[in-house]
Amino acid sequence: MAVRLELEIKFPPGGAVIAAVAPDESVQHAGVPPLTQRDRCDQRDCQVPAVVRVEITPDTYLDWCHHHFAELEITLVMAGYRILDCRAQLAESAR
């Protein structure tokens, strides 16, 4: 079951960074379905292929392109969401 959600996160002026995660670090969790070539970023008006899937609730996921996930990565990691991150695999396949 796929559900599209719109997520709006507002950052304080200056965008204070609480923590950082290495961009090539691959976080994968069992139970989060793998991405397919047909999966696209769920950000409004973005149709770029998804490289990251975030579990919002069981059976509810948001898919993100590299660019849009990078904007929210620290917030989502710090909030403890389960994340399937395929960015490292994408970089490997590009070599």
Secondary structure, 3 states (H helix, E strand, C coil): CCCCCCCCCCCCCCCCCCCCCCCCCCCCCCCCCCCCCCCECCCCCCCCECCEEEEEECCEEEEECHHHHHHHHHHHHHCCCEEEECHHHHHHHHC
